[in-house]
Amino acid sequence: MVRSTQMWLIATLLLAAGAAAQSPAPAERARVTHLLQRATWGVRPADVDAVMAMGIGKWLDRQLDPSRIDDAAAAERLKLYPSVQRDMTDAVTEFQRQQRLRQQAARQGARPDSMDAPDAARRRAAAGMRGDSAMMTAPPRQGANNPQLLLLDLSSARIARAVYTERQLEDVMTDFWYNHFNVYFGKGIDRYMVADYEATAIRPHVFGRFRDMLGATAKHPAMLFYLDNAMSVAANAPGPRGRGRGLNENYARELLELHTLGVDGGYTQQDIINVARAFTGWSFSRPGPRGGARIAFEFRRVQHDRDEKVVLGRQLPAGRGLEDGEAVLDLLARHPSTARHIARKLAERFVIDKPDSAFVDELAAVFTRTNGDLRAVTRALFTSKHFYDPSVYRAKVKTPFELVTSALRVTGAEVSRSRTMLQTLRTLGHLPYNAPDPTGYPSASEDWVNSGAMVNRMNFAIALGGGRLDGVRIDPRVLTSNTDVRDANDFVPVLLQRLIPGAGTEKLESTILRELAKAAEPVTDRDVRPAAALARQNAARALGLALGSPEFQRK
């Protein structure tokens, strides 16, 4: 029975890709619902009425100035994840200390994993191999430095912020720009720097100047390490060779192809080489064996290529230093190809997978006219007639992260640290900070829709509806208040109206009622369940089927 329901839902979603079933509703209410589907992490039951009361313009004004929004409640929840706020220098210093202890233990013949065992024998061994009787205490357990525990904290905090922040547009745009300037958690010490990278290089700039964000990401140690620019030095630079030292083109290539001009932006391989030369010496300081230095951007003049360079036809004179890289960033931020590339990515992410060229041109013109003012560009995006064309309503499929967070928001879930949620997102292929490629996670619907993914989505929805996810508590009765949960015909329409505003749900309602009726049939003469228990079961099952439906998964 469950399997047949899953297959019906899968078939419906695949056949309906691109369809936009919409219930007859006043035009303004449909516009508001569409806006909230794209500009927030999920439409809660009261959200549409609230925006209808204040108007789309005022809602956007407020969201585009997040400092005006009291977000203390969300900030309080984020205190549950202290490792996310941990200073990255402290985290890397501790990681390097543990590495040294493991290396020393290996040289002494100790088992490397013994360093994680908090017992007296390990403490004695650790003190002995350090030759320091004053340190007869265990080295700190990895705790927050353990990669899996850290990823659990980072992902849980990411979910919590998405679900509870009132600064919804800021958070959605932070996610967009993080993917645009992606850094992979799984690469070495980047796991201890991605939280700071998001907090300092991305989030503060989402409504600022593109050039400022471009510079902040270029100089952040997380990006310098991820794309190897920290090791890129001039061919004639002094110092030991090896370990990948020399000119490294990784950052230069992604800067042109992904961050600014786009793959068809008009640059050549020689431009890539010269951009890489312009960024030689852009590195970062690290704490030494005894601490001291903080992790921060550092320009190493001795490693910089000081010869003349030409980038996109512009000459960079010989004899310069840091200003070479800054000049390249200035040039790229103002380039027409950058404006079009950014505009197209925004349109693809927030409007439709294959946007109209006129819409892309419209956004690119705003980007150019305002010198990359992202507040102005974002406002233009969400006020354009192209954004509100009914043909794009419900025309995209939610990414797995959007599915999870929208389900948690709309159900009023209480969410804390959840290993099951972490595993769910990993299974669905959308674990925060875990996209290994510089492209980040995709936004096109076709990248997320296949039969296996749909089964996993349904399994998540059924588990959530049934209260089987650790760290997540929901009460289906909250969504069916003022209705008789003993009568499915009474509560199912109310449930669907609250979960999926703006969608035609008549067919889904019939399917859910049919499934509930089948589930209520006694298997044997002795299989008689109390009415209250059956009502709770029906509410939970209806919730799971609704959240796993094609109607809920479209936006």
C-alpha positions in Angstrom: 0.0 0.0 0.0 2.8 2.4 1.0 4.8 1.4 -2.0 1.8 2.0 -4.4 1.3 5.4 -2.9 5.0 6.2 -3.4 4.9 5.2 -7.0 1.7 7.2 -7.7 3.4 10.3 -6.2 6.6 9.7 -8.2 4.7 9.3 -11.4 2.6 12.4 -10.8 5.7 14.5 -10.1 7.6 13.3 -13.1 4.7 13.7 -15.5 3.8 17.1 -14.0 7.3 18.6 -14.3 6.7 22.0 -15.6 3.0 22.0 -14.9 1.6 24.6 -12.6 -1.7 23.6 -11.2 -3.2 26.5 -9.3 -6.4 26.9 -7.4 -8.5 29.9 -8.3 -7.4 32.6 -5.9 -7.3 36.4 -6.1 -4.4 37.6 -8.1 -2.7 39.4 -5.3 -2.9 36.4 -2.9 -1.4 34.3 -5.7 1.5 36.8 -6.1 2.1 36.9 -2.3 2.2 33.1 -2.1 4.6 32.9 -5.0 6.9 35.5 -3.5 7.0 33.6 -0.2 7.6 30.3 -1.9 10.7 31.7 -3.5 12.0 34.3 -1.1 11.7 32.3 2.2 12.4 28.8 3.3 8.7 27.9 3.5 5.3 29.5 3.7 3.8 29.1 7.2 0.0 29.2 7.5 -0.2 32.9 8.7 2.5 34.3 6.4 0.3 34.9 3.4 -2.2 36.9 5.4 0.6 38.9 7.1 2.1 40.0 3.8 -1.3 40.6 2.3 -2.0 43.0 5.2 1.3 45.0 4.8 1.7 44.7 1.0 4.5 43.1 -1.0 6.5 46.4 -1.2 6.6 46.9 2.6 7.5 43.3 3.2 10.4 43.5 0.7 11.6 46.8 2.2 11.7 45.2 5.7 13.4 42.1 4.5 16.0 44.0 2.5 17.0 45.8 5.6 17.4 42.9 8.0 18.9 45.0 10.8 15.4 46.4 11.3 14.1 42.9 12.1 14.3 41.6 15.7 15.9 38.2 15.3 16.8 37.6 19.0 14.7 34.4 19.2 16.6 32.7 16.3 19.9 34.0 17.8 19.1 32.4 21.1 18.4 29.0 19.4 21.8 29.2 17.6 23.5 29.3 21.0 22.8 25.6 21.1 25.6 25.1 18.6 28.7 26.7 20.2 31.1 25.2 17.8 29.6 27.2 15.0 30.5 30.5 16.7 34.0 29.2 17.7 36.9 31.3 16.7 38.5 29.7 13.6 42.0 30.4 14.8 41.3 28.5 18.0 39.7 25.6 16.2 42.6 25.3 13.7 45.2 25.7 16.5 43.5 22.8 18.4 43.3 20.7 15.3 47.0 21.2 14.6 47.9 20.4 18.2 46.0 17.1 18.0 47.7 16.3 14.7 51.1 16.8 16.4 50.1 14.6 19.2 49.0 11.9 16.8 52.2 12.1 14.9 54.2 11.9 18.1 52.2 8.9 19.2 52.8 7.2 15.9 56.6 7.8 16.2 56.5 6.2 19.7 54.6 3.2 18.4 51.3 4.1 20.0 48.0 3.4 18.3 46.8 6.7 16.7 43.3 6.1 17.8 44.4 5.8 21.4 44.6 9.6 21.4 40.8 9.6 21.5 40.5 7.4 24.5 40.1 9.4 27.8 41.8 6.9 30.1 44.8 7.0 32.5 47.0 5.0 30.2 46.6 7.4 27.4 47.3 10.3 29.7 50.5 8.8 30.9 51.6 8.0 27.4 50.8 11.5 26.2 52.7 13.1 29.0 55.6 10.8 28.5 56.0 11.3 24.8 55.9 15.1 25.3 58.6 14.8 28.0 56.7 17.2 30.2 55.7 16.0 33.6 53.7 19.1 34.2 51.2 18.0 31.5 49.9 14.9 33.2 46.4 15.5 31.9 44.8 14.2 28.8 45.0 16.3 25.6 41.6 17.7 24.9 39.2 15.2 23.3 38.3 16.2 19.8 34.8 17.2 20.8 33.8 20.1 18.6 36.9 19.5 16.5 35.7 16.1 15.5 34.8 16.5 11.8 31.5 14.6 12.1 30.4 16.3 15.3 31.4 19.7 13.7 29.4 18.9 10.6 26.4 17.9 12.7 26.6 21.2 14.5 27.1 23.2 11.4 24.2 21.5 9.6 21.9 21.6 12.6 22.6 25.3 13.0 22.0 25.9 9.3 18.6 24.2 9.5 17.7 26.0 12.7 18.5 29.4 11.3 16.5 28.6 8.1 13.5 27.4 10.1 13.4 30.1 12.8 14.9 33.3 11.5 12.6 36.2 10.7 15.3 37.5 8.4 14.2 35.0 5.8 15.3 36.8 2.6 18.7 37.5 4.0 19.2 33.8 4.8 17.9 32.6 1.5 20.3 35.0 -0.3 23.1 33.9 2.0 22.5 30.3 0.8 22.5 31.5 -2.9 25.7 33.4 -2.6 27.5 30.7 -0.5 26.8 28.3 -3.4 28.0 30.9 -5.9 31.3 31.2 -3.9 31.3 27.7 -2.7 33.9 26.3 -0.2 33.9 22.6 0.6 33.7 21.6 4.2 35.6 18.3 3.5 38.9 19.8 2.4 41.4 19.8 5.2 41.3 22.8 7.6 38.4 24.3 5.7 36.1 22.4 8.0 37.2 24.8 10.7 36.8 27.9 8.6 33.6 27.5 6.6 31.4 28.9 9.5 33.5 32.0 9.7 33.6 32.3 5.9 29.8 32.3 5.7 29.5 34.7 8.7 32.1 37.2 7.6 32.6 36.9 3.8 29.1 36.1 2.6 26.2 37.1 5.0 27.2 40.7 5.7 27.4 41.5 1.9 24.3 39.9 0.5 22.6 43.3 0.3 25.8 45.2 -0.2 28.1 45.7 -3.2 29.1 42.7 -5.3 32.6 44.0 -5.4 32.8 43.9 -1.6 31.7 40.3 -1.4 34.0 39.4 -4.3 36.9 40.9 -2.3 35.9 39.3 1.0 35.7 35.8 -0.5 39.0 36.3 -2.4 40.8 37.2 0.8 39.2 34.7 3.2 41.5 31.9 4.3 38.8 29.3 3.5 38.7 30.3 -0.2 42.5 30.7 -0.4 42.9 27.2 1.0 40.0 25.6 -0.9 41.2 26.7 -4.4 44.9 26.5 -3.5 45.8 30.1 -4.1 47.6 30.2 -0.7 50.3 28.0 -2.4 50.4 30.0 -5.7 53.8 31.8 -6.0 55.7 33.4 -8.8 58.0 31.2 -10.9 61.1 33.0 -9.6 60.0 33.4 -6.0 62.5 32.4 -3.4 61.9 29.5 -1.1 61.6 25.7 -1.2 59.9 24.1 -4.2 57.6 21.1 -4.0 54.3 20.5 -2.3 52.4 22.1 -5.1 54.3 25.4 -4.9 54.5 27.4 -8.1 51.8 29.1 -10.2 48.4 27.6 -9.4 45.5 28.5 -11.7 42.6 26.9 -9.7 41.3 30.1 -8.2 41.9 32.2 -11.3 39.9 29.8 -13.4 37.0 29.6 -11.0 37.1 33.3 -10.4 36.5 33.9 -14.1 34.3 31.0 -15.0 32.1 30.8 -11.9 32.4 33.9 -9.7 32.3 36.6 -12.4 32.3 36.4 -16.2 30.8 32.9 -16.7 32.0 30.2 -19.0 31.1 32.2 -22.1 32.4 35.5 -20.6 35.0 36.2 -23.3 38.2 35.3 -21.5 41.1 33.1 -22.8 43.5 30.6 -21.3 46.1 33.4 -21.3 43.8 35.5 -19.2 43.5 32.7 -16.7 47.3 32.5 -16.5 47.7 36.2 -16.0 44.9 36.4 -13.4 46.7 33.6 -11.5 50.0 35.6 -11.8 48.1 38.7 -10.4 47.1 36.8 -7.3 50.4 35.2 -6.5 51.4 36.0 -2.9 47.7 36.2 -1.8 47.9 33.8 1.2 47.1 33.7 4.9 48.9 33.5 8.2 48.5 30.4 10.4 49.2 29.7 14.1 52.5 28.1 14.7 53.3 25.2 17.0 53.1 27.5 20.0 50.1 29.5 18.8 50.7 33.2 18.3 49.6 34.2 14.8 46.0 34.4 13.9 44.5 33.1 10.8 44.1 36.0 8.5 44.7 37.2 4.9 48.3 37.9 4.3 50.0 39.3 1.2 53.5 37.9 0.7 55.2 40.4 -1.6 58.3 38.2 -2.0 56.1 35.5 -3.6 54.3 37.9 -6.0 54.9 38.0 -9.7 55.9 41.6 -10.3 56.3 41.4 -14.1 53.8 43.1 -16.4 50.5 41.3 -17.1 47.6 41.8 -19.4 44.1 40.7 -18.4 41.1 41.1 -20.7 43.1 43.6 -22.7 44.0 45.7 -19.6 47.6 46.2 -18.8 48.8 45.7 -15.2 52.2 47.5 -15.1 55.3 45.8 -13.8 56.6 46.4 -10.3 53.3 46.3 -8.4 52.1 44.1 -5.6 48.7 43.6 -3.9 47.1 46.1 -6.2 47.4 43.7 -9.2 44.8 41.4 -7.6 42.6 44.3 -6.5 42.7 45.7 -10.1 41.6 42.4 -11.5 38.7 42.2 -9.0 37.7 45.8 -9.9 37.8 44.9 -13.6 35.7 41.8 -13.2 33.1 43.3 -10.9 32.4 46.0 -13.5 32.5 43.7 -16.6 29.2 43.4 -18.6 29.7 39.6 -18.7 29.7 39.5 -14.9 26.4 41.4 -14.8 24.8 38.9 -17.2 26.2 35.9 -15.5 25.0 37.0 -12.0 21.6 38.0 -13.5 21.1 34.6 -15.2 22.1 32.7 -12.0 19.6 34.7 -9.9 16.8 34.1 -12.5 17.5 30.4 -12.7 17.6 30.0 -8.9 14.5 32.1 -8.0 12.3 32.2 -11.1 12.6 29.4 -13.7 15.3 27.0 -14.9 15.5 28.5 -18.3 14.8 32.2 -17.9 13.7 34.6 -20.7 16.7 36.6 -22.0 14.7 39.8 -21.6 14.5 39.1 -17.9 18.2 38.4 -17.7 18.9 41.7 -19.5 16.6 43.6 -17.1 18.5 42.3 -14.0 21.9 42.8 -15.7 21.0 46.4 -16.5 20.2 47.0 -12.8 23.4 45.4 -11.7 25.4 47.6 -14.1 23.5 50.8 -13.4 23.9 50.5 -9.6 27.6 49.3 -9.8 26.6 45.9 -8.4 24.3 47.0 -5.6 22.9 43.7 -4.6 20.0 45.2 -2.6 18.8 47.0 -5.7 19.3 43.8 -7.8 17.4 41.7 -5.3 14.6 44.2 -5.2 14.4 44.2 -9.0 14.3 40.4 -9.0 11.3 40.2 -6.7 9.4 43.1 -8.2 9.8 42.3 -11.9 6.8 41.4 -14.0 8.7 38.3 -15.2 8.9 37.1 -11.6 5.1 37.4 -11.2 4.2 35.8 -14.6 1.7 33.1 -13.7 3.6 30.7 -16.0 6.4 30.5 -13.5 4.2 29.8 -10.5 5.0 26.4 -9.0 7.3 25.7 -12.0 10.3 24.6 -9.9 10.9 21.6 -7.6 12.2 22.3 -4.2 15.8 21.3 -3.5 16.2 18.7 -0.7 17.2 21.5 1.7 14.2 23.5 0.8 11.9 20.5 1.2 13.3 19.8 4.6 13.2 23.3 5.9 9.8 24.2 4.4 8.3 21.0 6.0 9.7 22.0 9.4 8.5 25.6 9.0 5.0 24.9 7.9 4.5 22.3 10.6 5.7 24.5 13.4 8.3 21.9 14.3 10.6 22.1 17.3 14.0 21.3 16.0 17.3 20.6 17.8 20.5 18.7 16.9 19.4 15.7 14.8 21.6 13.0 13.4 18.7 11.6 11.5 18.2 14.9 9.8 21.9 15.0 8.9 21.6 11.6 7.4 18.4 12.5 5.5 20.1 15.5 3.9 23.2 13.3 3.1 21.0 10.7 1.5 19.1 13.3 -0.5 22.5 14.7 -1.7 22.1 18.2 -0.2 24.1 18.3 3.1 25.0 21.9 3.9 28.6 22.9 3.2 29.2 19.5 1.6 29.3 20.3 -2.2 32.8 19.2 -3.2 32.9 21.1 -6.5 33.4 24.9 -6.8 30.0 25.1 -8.6 28.2 24.4 -5.3 24.8 22.7 -5.3 22.6 23.1 -8.4 19.3 24.9 -8.5 17.7 23.4 -11.6 14.8 21.1 -10.9 16.1 18.4 -13.2 19.2 17.9 -11.0 17.0 16.9 -8.1 14.2 14.9 -9.7 14.5 11.1 -10.3 12.7 8.1 -9.0 15.2 7.2 -6.3 15.2 10.8 -5.0 11.5 10.9 -4.9 11.3 7.7 -2.8 13.8 9.2 -0.3 11.8 12.4 -0.2 8.6 10.4 0.6 10.4 8.4 3.2 11.5 11.6 4.9 8.0 13.1 4.8 6.4 9.9 6.3 9.0 9.8 9.0 8.5 13.5 9.9 4.7 13.1 9.9 5.0 10.0 12.1 7.3 11.7 14.6 10.2 9.3 13.8 13.0 11.9 13.4 15.2 12.4 16.4 15.6 16.0 17.5 12.3 17.0 15.8 8.9 17.3 17.5 5.7 18.2 15.7 2.1 18.0 16.7 -0.2 17.2 13.6 -3.2 18.4 15.6 -1.8 22.0 15.5 -2.4 22.0 11.8 -5.9 20.6 12.1 -7.2 22.8 14.9 -10.9 23.5 15.1 -11.6 20.4 13.0 -12.6 16.9 14.0 -9.5 14.7 13.6 -11.8 11.6 14.0 -13.3 12.5 10.6 -10.7 12.6 7.8 -13.2 14.4 5.5 -13.2 17.2 8.1 -9.5 17.7 8.8 -7.7 16.7 5.5 -8.9 19.8 3.5 -7.9 22.1 6.3 -4.5 20.4 6.6 -3.8 20.8 2.8 -5.0 24.4 2.8 -2.4 25.2 5.5 0.4 23.1 4.1 0.1 24.0 0.4 -1.4 27.4 -0.1 -2.1 28.5 -3.7 -2.1 25.0 -5.2 -4.9 22.9 -6.5 -5.2 20.0 -4.0 -8.4 18.3 -4.9 -6.8 15.3 -6.5 -4.3 15.0 -3.6 -7.2 15.2 -1.1 -9.0 12.3 -2.7 -5.8 10.2 -2.8 -5.1 10.9 0.9 -8.6 10.1 2.0 -8.5 6.9 0.0 -5.2 5.9 1.6 -6.5 6.7 5.1 -9.6 4.6 4.5 -7.4 1.6 3.4 -5.2 2.0 6.4 -8.2 2.0 8.8 -9.6 -1.3 7.5 -9.1 -4.0 10.2 -6.8 -6.8 9.1 -8.6 -9.3 11.3 -11.8 -9.4 13.4 -9.7 -8.7 16.5 -7.9 -5.7 14.9 -10.1 -3.0 16.4 -8.2 0.2 17.3 -9.6 2.8 19.7 -11.0 5.8 17.9 -8.6 8.2 19.5 -5.6 6.2 18.4 -6.9 5.8 14.9 -7.5 9.6 14.8 -3.9 10.3 15.8 -2.6 7.8 13.3 -4.7 9.3 10.5 -3.5 12.8 11.3 0.1 11.8 11.2 -0.3 9.7 8.1 -2.1 12.4 6.3 0.6 14.9 7.2 3.3 12.6 5.9 1.5 12.0 2.6 0.8 15.7 2.1 4.5 16.7 2.8 5.7 14.0 0.4 3.3 14.9 -2.4 4.2 16.5 -5.7 2.1 19.5 -4.7 4.2 20.2 -1.6 7.4 19.6 -3.4 6.8 22.3 -6.0 7.3 26.0 -5.4 
